Amino acid sequence: AEILENVRLIHKPVSLQPRGLINKGNWCYINAVSLSWEKIIHLTLVACPPMYHLMKSIPMYSKSQRPCTSTPMIDSFVRLMNEFTNMPVPPKAKQALGDKIVRDIRPGAAFEPTYIYRLLTVIKSSLSEKGRQEDAEEYLGFILNGLHEEMLTLKKLLSPHNEKLSVSNGPEAQTVHEEEEQDEQGEGSEDEWEQVGPRNKSSVTRQADFVQTPITDIFGGHIRSVVYQQSSKESATLQPFFTLQLDIQSDKIRTVQDALESLVARESVQGYTTKTKQEVEISRRVTLEELPPVLVLHLKRFVYEKTGGCQKLIKNIEYPVDLEISKELLSPGVKSKIFKGQRTYRLFAVVYHHGNSATGGHYTTDVFQIGLNGWLRIDDQAVKVINQYQVVKPSAERTAYLLYYRRVDLL
């Protein structure tokens, strides 16, 4: 608890020797996320080391030293980090992208992190049903929320009187009706205040209690959801997120930029009634309130249809290596406070889903390796060097599903 309380996030790149993961059975969805938020945690950790440095700052204990633990998830990821050793950085590590890169990459021996898999069976989760095809994004959320919750529990040891320690990986697909029900219940766990924004417009803002941990310091952002109703004050809710959910169903959405613009587009909400059962016209808009150091974009490829159940969207979505979050996507109150470097990101990992079905398929990942100053493609045990064009070019056989970006002011 004291280590985490005093930890300082380190963003300095680390060059680690890549290692593939052995996939026995149907664990590829775990490998893909482990091996890409490995970049966030190990393997390509090179591009985004805060997770690696964080886990390396926590001591690793053996089973005999700590037979009982209240932090099984942290323990397992500390152990995972320690599976990787440093690789010497070649002198030309800062050469321009696109230049000839060193092709001699010698991966370490592939291994099976059974303790990570076992963790899933210990923690009661539908993810623990070995052999069932799973969702890599769901697993990533499970990991980040799990680590975050364990760190919150440790925080309580240092401040036992603070009971308001929880956060979810929002934004949930909450309807306005649900928000109305929450208003009626008068949720005591949320702070509410009146805020005067640009042009002296007043709004009532609600925010769920939110306690920081090193996980939120790396991945945590906030969105502002505003409900507009005629002759009423704007009602705004601040929601935390670990992954930003992007709807890509519309035919108009062909790029990540299109999906981001669609996220913040104002939409009217039909069939909304007041407490007196009168139907009123209202609209809603979401904007980005706070941007995290590591921005994970989730392209929502799996959609539920009443007729055909869960279907996969095969369409190609273009995504850039360098992503600038335009000011138009930001909340009015923060537009002037977030400088260009704090809203400009560079891609360092992509998780792909292979196959046409939502109930089957395979996951792989590409990660940026700093020692190589280039990209690696990891498919379970296989690790090979690829060029940047291969990362962003459209492919019929695999579709990008999770995009990991790192803020350039921290590079």
C-alpha positions, 0 to 999 in steps of 0.5 A: 500500500505504501509503495503504491501511495508513493509511486511516481509514474515513469514514462522512460522507454524500456527495451525488452526482449520479446517473448511469445506466449504458448496458447494451449486451448482457447487462450489466444484472446488473453495472449493478444491483450497480455501481449499488447498491453504488454506494451503497456506492461511488458513486451513492447513495453518499450513504447509505453513503460509506465505499467512496466515500471509500476509493476517492477517497483512492487516486490515479487514474493514467492508462494512460501513467502506469501501463501495468502494474498489479498492482491492476487491480480497485482501479484500475477502481473508483477510476476509476468513483468519479471519474465522479461529481461532488458535488450540492449538498445542499438545506437540508431534507436532514434532513426526516422521511422521508415528508415531501414530497421534492424532485422535481427530480432531474437525473441526469448523462449515462448512461455505459458503464464499459467498463473495468469490463466489460473487467476481467471478461475480464482476470480469468479468470472465468465471469462474463466470458462476455458474453451469458450471464445471470448472478447479481448476488450472485455478481458482488458477491462477485467484486468484494469478494473481488477488491478484498480480495485485491488489498489483501492483496497490497499488505499483503504489500509492507509485511509480506513475511513474513506469508504467511497473508493470505487470506479467503473470502466465507463461510459456504460450505455446508460439511457436517459430514463436510467439517469432520471431514475437515479435522480429520483433515488437521489444517489448519495454517492455522487457529488453535485454542483452548479457550474457556470460555463462559457457565455455564463451558461449554468449547468448542474454537474454530477460526478460519481466519487472517483479515487485515483490509483496508478491504473487510473493515472495511466489509463483513466479519462473522463467524458462529460455527458450533457442532457439539454432540456427546454426551459431547464438547466443543462444536466451534466454527468462526468463519467470515468473510462479506461477504454473509449468505446467507439460505435462504428455501425454507421455507413458514414464512419470510415475512419477513427476520426469519423467515429470520434466525431460521431461520439460527440455529435448531439443526438435527440432522445425520443420518448423522454417524460418528466416526473409528471408524465409529460413528454418533453424534447431533450437532446444529449451530447458527450464530450471529452473532459480529461484525456489519459496518458494512454488512450485505448480506443475500442472499435465496437465490432460486435453488435447485437441484432434482435434477428441474428443475435451477435454479429461482427462488423467486418468493415475496414476502419482507417486509423492513423499512427499519429492521432490528434484529438481536435478541440471540437471533441473536448468539453467547453470548459477544458478546450483552452486548458489542454495544449496540443501536445496533451491531445496528440497521441502515437499508436504503439499497439493494435489488437486484431480479431481474425474471422467473420464470426462474433462467436469464434475467430482468433486474436493477434497483436502488433506492438512497437518495439523501441529497441528495434525502432519498429513493429513486431507482429505477435501471434501466440508463440510466433514473433516477427518484424513488420514495417509500419505500413503493414500495421495500418494497411487494410486487411480482409483477414484481420480487423483492428479491434483495440487501438493503443495510443500514447500521449506524445508529450510523454514520449 
